[in-house]
Amino acid sequence: MLKTLPRRVGLLAALAAALLAGGCASMDRCDRNTAVGAAVGGVAGSVLTDQSTLGTVGGAVAGGVLGRGRGC
């Protein structure tokens, strides 16, 4: 049972990533830049603040604003 758990988790993660990536197909360039900026900003905020909720949310907001502002 324990040997198959990582395989199942990996399969579920790959399936979730495929479903989420498919949802971005109809986005325009500005929306995609906003989403990418928010994701990168959220990860950066989390890393820089030792996984603080406020840092993660603040990073996501800042990244989304910067991503949206670039060429939109």
C-alpha positions in Angstrom: 0.0 0.0 0.0 2.7 2.5 0.9 4.6 1.8 -2.3 1.7 2.8 -4.5 0.8 5.9 -2.6 3.5 8.2 -4.2 2.5 6.8 -7.6 -1.1 7.7 -7.0 -0.2 11.2 -5.7 1.9 11.8 -8.8 -0.9 10.6 -11.1 -3.4 12.9 -9.4 -1.0 15.8 -9.5 -0.4 15.3 -13.2 -4.2 15.0 -13.9 -4.9 18.2 -11.9 -2.1 20.0 -13.8 -3.5 18.9 -17.2 -7.0 20.0 -16.2 -5.9 23.4 -14.9 -3.7 24.0 -18.0 -6.6 23.3 -20.3 -8.6 26.0 -18.6 -6.0 28.6 -19.7 -6.5 27.9 -23.4 -9.2 30.5 -23.9 -7.5 33.2 -22.0 -6.2 36.3 -23.7 -2.6 37.5 -23.3 -3.4 39.9 -20.4 -5.4 37.4 -18.4 -2.6 34.8 -18.9 0.0 37.4 -17.7 -2.1 38.1 -14.7 -2.4 34.5 -13.8 1.3 33.7 -14.3 2.3 36.8 -12.3 0.0 35.9 -9.4 1.3 32.3 -9.3 4.9 33.3 -9.4 4.3 36.1 -6.9 2.5 33.8 -4.6 5.3 31.2 -4.6 7.9 33.9 -4.2 6.0 35.5 -1.3 5.7 32.2 0.4 9.4 31.4 0.0 10.6 34.8 1.1 8.3 34.9 4.2 8.8 31.3 5.4 5.3 30.3 4.2 3.5 33.1 5.8 -0.1 33.5 4.7 0.2 37.2 4.4 3.4 37.0 2.4 1.8 34.5 0.1 -1.3 36.6 -0.6 0.7 39.8 -0.8 3.1 38.2 -3.3 0.2 36.9 -5.4 -1.5 40.3 -5.5 1.8 42.1 -6.3 2.6 39.5 -9.0 -0.9 39.7 -10.5 -0.7 43.5 -10.7 2.7 43.5 -12.3 1.7 40.7 -14.7 -1.4 42.6 -15.7 0.4 45.9 -16.2 3.0 44.5 -18.6 1.8 45.4 -22.0 -2.0 45.4 -21.3 
